[in-house]
């Protein structure tokens, strides 16, 4: 959602003018004025100073540079009112790294700083000069951010304060109507005042001629008339001031309108320069693009006209050159056969054919998995599988479940399907008794359970249990590794630190979902398919890394960066033919402009962009700048993919995990007080060492609201359990995307 502009009063008599996000927190460019007299003008991120900006302090000092989470961090210049100046690196608001300090006596120290203290003198070298130059460039970025913040400040002020007598001027017709109404009122009031003044003057003049013959009562009346005349004169003066103020405000409206229009055209210019980069530039003449090489000699054919269930397909005699393909986590599919002798190159061809047959998008290459959740990379493995699932780019394995009551073994652990929608699987003997005791041993860390809510507030009576993350226990990595293997996740890093849960008798967790909602990453999606948007994404993400604009590999919308990227491509092993390699070398020797843009225009933009992006990522070696978001049409956001809830003890009554939207004939006979959902759907009874594996997201990546579940209150005993939350990406990466910590 686009940021709005407004005024916000913050704690401590602090006022903010500028852009706000949906939660009305400072987000974008704006100005904040502190009650102690200082101010900050620049970039904000979700309520915090983050990006480039300028801060003025009450003592007259001034800092211009980069901020990270309200702290001076990165590069910047700090001017102290006493004449001292520091320019260089910062860490958590302290001078830390390479920098230059000029004392008020003009003595200059250049070297390493640690926690605001000068540590080591360094010789003036090219590297040191680069760091100082970086601080100066950071200051320039801060000044530009301050200017944008000032525009937003004026816009916010005018929007909030320019309502005159109930009129809010938004266009020329509003302004004309306001001026017409104001003039009419002014004329009417002036006419009335002139009439009153003339009457008073006439009465006063007559009164002066008769003053000698009148008594004390009449004299008092004349005195009152004179006072009234003076009051009217004062009112007239105030009215003139009010008219002047309204004229000034009207003029300010015009100035504001011009500023807003100018800012609008600036935004249009910025959008155009990024969206259509390189705007107005002639691209280079390129050789013809070679036809793609056919790596697989097999010819595939669809044998079944309609989709069959996997149960029916299991009763069909499958030929040697035939295979049954299904979507991820699904239990129906189609038979595909082939003609010829295949090799390992044909695995991808089968995946693409299967995806198209099943109606899936193949923008990015899909993968083939067997029915035990293992990725197949050799054609020999494909021929022996017979039943396979096609996983699209960024999809994570989902057990198909087959049918309610179906059971199978995974790495010696018994799995049994309890529900198909939502998909709930009972996992038997996942833990040992010793592991149950070891997990409960983390109870000293327990605290009141919290939840992540959309408005950041803690709803009442939703969750009364106690929880603790216990990733520090020796048993935790073992459980994470085993859970990742059971769910066929790519790595144990996809699993959060395990969570210990305690329910005392009568405590509960009302129905809820484990996935998170309303994550907005649409701006990042364009970076996956656009070279220009990828550059913009890197520039934003690099603010919190050591990749500074002075770095030779820092991306920018310039021919120089394209030349640098072309040199990386020339040095790499690429699939361009000899004619294209000669063309690339020739353009590099000529130092031609827009080499990469010309390449992208000639080749398949997406394939070439992916290759260039990977080359750049290998060169800079900064994990946080590695593009990991999906680029297919069906976007899959980082989220909790599945949950494995483990039971650490047996209970005599209550304590079930309930799935109220699951279709199941079993119903609880007694409804717990305050938690009626415990009588609905599927109830999984606690069995020590076992667990309930359920999927929070559909196999295609959408959130599954049917996965709503709750923890029913135990009646007589204390219930001990453990949440193992599993993501569809690295758990730490996903958490950072949601900005939880």
HELIX and SHEET records of a PDB file:
HELIX    1   1 UNK A  126  UNK A  161  1                                  36    
HELIX    2   2 UNK A  172  UNK A  210  1                                  39    
HELIX    3   3 UNK A  211  UNK A  213  5                                   3    
HELIX    4   4 UNK A  216  UNK A  275  1                                  60    
HELIX    5   5 UNK A  310  UNK A  314  1                                   5    
HELIX    6   6 UNK A  346  UNK A  357  1                                  12    
HELIX    7   7 UNK A  379  UNK A  385  1                                   7    
HELIX    8   8 UNK A  433  UNK A  440  1                                   8    
HELIX    9   9 UNK A  443  UNK A  445  5                                   3    
HELIX   10  10 UNK A  474  UNK A  486  1                                  13    
HELIX   11  11 UNK A  492  UNK A  494  5                                   3    
HELIX   12  12 UNK A  522  UNK A  525  1                                   4    
HELIX   13  13 UNK A  526  UNK A  528  5                                   3    
HELIX   14  14 UNK A  531  UNK A  541  1                                  11    
HELIX   15  15 UNK A  542  UNK A  544  5                                   3    
HELIX   16  16 UNK A  559  UNK A  571  1                                  13    
HELIX   17  17 UNK A  578  UNK A  590  1                                  13    
HELIX   18  18 UNK A  595  UNK A  602  1                                   8    
HELIX   19  19 UNK A  605  UNK A  620  1                                  16    
HELIX   20  20 UNK A  623  UNK A  625  5                                   3    
HELIX   21  21 UNK A  676  UNK A  679  5                                   4    
HELIX   22  22 UNK A  705  UNK A  707  5                                   3    
HELIX   23  23 UNK A  731  UNK A  737  1                                   7    
SHEET    1   A11 UNK A   4  UNK A  10  0                                        
SHEET    2   A11 UNK A  14  UNK A  20 -1                                        
SHEET    3   A11 UNK A  26  UNK A  33 -1                                        
SHEET    4   A11 UNK A  39  UNK A  45 -1                                        
SHEET    5   A11 UNK A  48  UNK A  56 -1                                        
SHEET    6   A11 UNK A  62  UNK A  68 -1                                        
SHEET    7   A11 UNK A  71  UNK A  79 -1                                        
SHEET    8   A11 UNK A  85  UNK A  91 -1                                        
SHEET    9   A11 UNK A  94  UNK A 102 -1                                        
SHEET   10   A11 UNK A 108  UNK A 114 -1                                        
SHEET   11   A11 UNK A 117  UNK A 121 -1                                        
SHEET    1   B 3 UNK A 299  UNK A 302  0                                        
SHEET    2   B 3 UNK A 332  UNK A 339 -1                                        
SHEET    3   B 3 UNK A 308  UNK A 309 -1                                        
SHEET    1   C 5 UNK A 299  UNK A 302  0                                        
SHEET    2   C 5 UNK A 332  UNK A 339 -1                                        
SHEET    3   C 5 UNK A 322  UNK A 327 -1                                        
SHEET    4   C 5 UNK A 387  UNK A 391  1                                        
SHEET    5   C 5 UNK A 367  UNK A 370 -1                                        
SHEET    1   D 9 UNK A 407  UNK A 410  0                                        
SHEET    2   D 9 UNK A 413  UNK A 420 -1                                        
SHEET    3   D 9 UNK A 423  UNK A 428 -1                                        
SHEET    4   D 9 UNK A 691  UNK A 695 -1                                        
SHEET    5   D 9 UNK A 640  UNK A 647 -1                                        
SHEET    6   D 9 UNK A 719  UNK A 727 -1                                        
SHEET    7   D 9 UNK A 499  UNK A 503 -1                                        
SHEET    8   D 9 UNK A 466  UNK A 469 -1                                        
SHEET    9   D 9 UNK A 447  UNK A 448 -1                                        
SHEET    1   E 4 UNK A 509  UNK A 512  0                                        
SHEET    2   E 4 UNK A 709  UNK A 711 -1                                        
SHEET    3   E 4 UNK A 657  UNK A 659 -1                                        
SHEET    4   E 4 UNK A 682  UNK A 684 -1                                        
END                                                                             
